[in-house]
Amino acid sequence: MDRKPVVIGVAGGSGSGKTSVTKAIYESFKGHSILMIEQDYYYKDQSHLPMEERLKTNYDHPLAFDNDLLINHLQKLLRHEPIEKPVYDYTVHTRSSEIIPVEPKDVIILEGILILEDERLRNLMDMKLYVDTDADLRIIRRLLRDIKERKRSMDSVIEQYVNVVRPMHNQFIEPTKRYADVIIPEGGHNHVAIDLMVTKIQTILEQKSFL
């Protein structure tokens, strides 16, 4: 089989709405051959480290990710080979023994805060999107999510945002915007941009005779 799957990268800061954009694109192709790969699943295995060291993990830093494994898995999917996607357990700050079997598909959406940071990953993408949302909206969304879904206190979320999330965003995530083919303001609420993306992806798939 010589038709290579289409890889779409969706990057953006925490709370930018990149997951909403990813899901909107995914839903538009439901029924077609499509899969999602989240960079969050590819945090490095830390089972060799004591718990006090694991607790210091900066999840917003490029070095927290096992990009070698992610690239290996993407290359396999591009060769139409199945993979075993890792699962990360945040309660113990290391990789779980669980894995998720993933079959190759025609469209691969790769989503994560730092997927545009690594040139090797960028080179595997047919289209690179960056979801660009104002910092005040991103912190509000993160506050609501972490308090509601992760049962965290407002103080702890704000402290983490000020000390880790914001500086990491400014240092590593925001600069990757320059690599994007398309910048989508306001994330999942930007229906015009999402419709344009879906149309463009359909065109690529038609050129490759997938549709």
C-alpha positions as CSV (number, residue, x, y, z in Angstrom):
1,M,0.0,0.0,0.0
2,D,1.7,3.2,-1.1
3,R,-0.8,5.8,0.1
4,K,0.6,7.5,3.2
5,P,-1.9,8.6,5.8
6,V,-2.5,12.3,6.3
7,V,-1.0,13.7,9.5
8,I,-2.6,16.9,11.0
9,G,-0.9,18.5,14.0
10,V,-2.9,20.6,16.4
11,A,-0.9,22.6,18.9
12,G,-1.6,25.5,21.3
13,G,-1.3,26.4,25.0
14,S,-3.2,24.7,27.9
15,G,-6.8,25.9,27.8
16,S,-6.5,27.3,24.2
17,G,-9.2,25.1,22.9
18,K,-7.0,22.8,20.8
19,T,-8.8,19.7,22.1
20,S,-12.2,21.3,21.0
21,V,-10.7,22.0,17.5
22,T,-9.3,18.4,17.3
23,K,-12.7,16.9,18.3
24,A,-14.6,19.1,15.8
25,I,-12.3,18.0,13.0
26,Y,-12.6,14.4,14.2
27,E,-16.4,14.6,14.3
28,S,-16.5,16.0,10.8
29,F,-14.8,12.8,9.5
30,K,-16.7,10.3,11.7
31,G,-17.4,7.3,9.6
32,H,-14.1,7.8,7.7
33,S,-10.8,6.2,8.6
34,I,-9.5,8.6,11.3
35,L,-7.7,8.4,14.6
36,M,-6.4,10.8,17.3
37,I,-3.0,10.7,19.1
38,E,-2.6,12.9,22.2
39,Q,0.9,13.9,23.1
40,D,-0.2,13.7,26.8
41,Y,-0.1,9.9,26.5
42,Y,3.6,10.1,25.7
43,Y,5.1,11.6,28.9
44,K,8.3,9.8,29.7
45,D,8.3,6.6,31.8
46,Q,9.6,7.6,35.3
47,S,9.2,4.3,37.0
48,H,13.0,4.2,37.7
49,L,12.8,7.5,39.7
50,P,11.7,7.7,43.4
51,M,8.4,9.4,44.0
52,E,9.9,12.6,45.4
53,E,11.7,13.1,42.0
54,R,8.6,12.3,40.0
55,L,6.6,14.9,41.9
56,K,9.0,17.6,40.5
57,T,8.0,16.7,36.9
58,N,7.4,19.8,34.8
59,Y,4.7,18.6,32.4
60,D,4.9,21.8,30.3
61,H,8.6,21.3,29.4
62,P,9.7,19.7,26.1
63,L,11.9,17.2,28.0
64,A,8.9,15.7,29.8
65,F,7.8,14.0,26.6
66,D,9.1,10.8,25.0
67,N,9.1,12.1,21.5
68,D,11.4,9.3,20.3
69,L,8.6,6.8,21.1
70,L,5.9,9.1,19.6
71,I,7.9,9.5,16.4
72,N,8.5,5.8,16.2
73,H,4.7,5.1,16.6
74,L,3.8,7.7,14.0
75,Q,6.3,6.2,11.5
76,K,4.7,2.8,12.1
77,L,1.2,4.2,11.5
78,L,2.5,5.8,8.3
79,R,3.7,2.4,7.2
80,H,0.1,1.1,8.0
81,E,1.4,-0.9,11.0
82,P,-0.6,-1.0,14.4
83,I,0.9,0.5,17.6
84,E,0.5,0.1,21.3
85,K,-0.2,3.6,22.7
86,P,1.1,4.1,26.2
87,V,-1.1,5.3,29.1
88,Y,0.2,7.8,31.6
89,D,-0.9,7.6,35.3
90,Y,-0.8,11.0,36.9
91,T,-1.6,9.6,40.3
92,V,1.8,8.0,40.4
93,H,3.5,10.3,37.9
94,T,4.8,7.6,35.6
95,R,3.6,5.4,32.7
96,S,0.9,2.8,33.5
97,S,1.3,-0.9,32.6
98,E,-1.8,-0.4,30.5
99,I,-1.6,0.1,26.8
100,I,-4.1,1.0,24.1
101,P,-3.9,-0.9,20.8
102,V,-4.3,1.5,17.8
103,E,-4.9,0.4,14.2
104,P,-3.6,2.5,11.4
105,K,-6.0,4.9,9.7
106,D,-6.1,7.3,6.7
107,V,-6.1,10.4,8.8
108,I,-4.0,10.9,12.0
109,I,-4.7,13.9,14.2
110,L,-1.8,14.6,16.5
111,E,-2.7,17.0,19.4
112,G,-0.6,18.5,22.1
113,I,0.9,21.6,23.6
114,L,4.4,21.0,22.2
115,I,3.9,18.9,19.0
116,L,5.4,21.7,16.9
117,E,8.5,22.1,19.1
118,D,10.3,19.1,17.7
119,E,11.4,19.4,14.1
120,R,11.3,15.6,13.6
121,L,7.6,15.6,14.5
122,R,6.9,18.6,12.3
123,N,8.5,16.9,9.3
124,L,5.9,14.1,9.6
125,M,2.9,16.4,9.4
126,D,1.0,17.4,6.3
127,M,-0.7,20.3,8.0
128,K,0.2,22.2,11.2
129,L,-2.4,24.1,13.2
130,Y,-1.8,26.4,16.1
131,V,-4.8,27.3,18.3
132,D,-4.2,30.8,19.6
133,T,-6.2,32.1,22.5
134,D,-5.7,35.0,24.9
135,A,-4.0,34.2,28.2
136,D,-6.9,35.4,30.3
137,L,-9.3,33.0,28.6
138,R,-6.7,30.1,28.9
139,I,-6.3,30.6,32.7
140,I,-10.1,30.8,33.2
141,R,-10.6,27.6,31.3
142,R,-7.8,25.9,33.1
143,L,-9.1,27.0,36.5
144,L,-12.6,25.7,35.7
145,R,-11.3,22.4,34.4
146,D,-8.8,21.7,37.2
147,I,-11.2,22.6,40.0
148,K,-14.2,20.7,38.5
149,E,-12.5,17.7,36.9
150,R,-9.3,17.3,39.0
151,K,-10.7,18.5,42.3
152,R,-7.9,21.0,42.8
153,S,-8.0,24.2,44.8
154,M,-8.1,27.6,43.1
155,D,-4.9,28.6,44.9
156,S,-2.9,25.5,43.7
157,V,-4.1,26.0,40.1
158,I,-3.1,29.7,40.1
159,E,0.3,29.0,41.8
160,Q,1.1,26.3,39.1
161,Y,-0.1,28.6,36.3
162,V,2.1,31.5,37.5
163,N,5.2,29.5,38.4
164,V,5.2,26.8,35.6
165,V,2.4,27.0,33.0
166,R,2.8,30.7,32.0
167,P,6.6,30.8,31.8
168,M,6.7,27.5,29.9
169,H,4.1,28.7,27.5
170,N,6.0,31.9,26.8
171,Q,9.4,30.1,26.5
172,F,8.4,26.9,24.6
173,I,4.8,26.8,23.3
174,E,4.1,30.3,22.0
175,P,7.3,30.4,19.8
176,T,6.1,27.3,17.9
177,K,3.3,29.4,16.4
178,R,5.8,30.4,13.7
179,Y,5.8,26.8,12.4
180,A,2.1,26.6,11.9
181,D,0.5,26.6,8.5
182,V,-2.7,28.0,10.0
183,I,-3.3,29.9,13.2
184,I,-6.9,29.5,14.6
185,P,-7.9,32.2,17.1
186,E,-10.3,31.3,19.9
187,G,-10.2,27.5,19.4
188,G,-13.3,25.4,19.2
189,H,-15.6,28.5,19.0
190,N,-14.1,29.5,15.6
191,H,-16.4,27.5,13.4
192,V,-15.4,29.3,10.2
193,A,-11.7,28.3,10.7
194,I,-12.7,24.7,11.6
195,D,-14.9,24.5,8.4
196,L,-12.0,25.7,6.3
197,M,-9.7,23.1,7.9
198,V,-12.2,20.3,7.2
199,T,-12.5,21.4,3.6
200,K,-8.8,21.5,3.2
201,I,-8.3,18.0,4.7
202,Q,-11.1,16.7,2.4
203,T,-9.1,18.1,-0.6
204,I,-5.9,16.4,0.6
205,L,-7.7,13.1,1.1
206,E,-9.3,13.4,-2.4
207,Q,-5.9,14.0,-3.9
208,K,-4.6,10.9,-2.3
209,S,-7.8,9.0,-3.4
210,F,-8.9,8.3,0.2
211,L,-12.4,9.7,-0.3
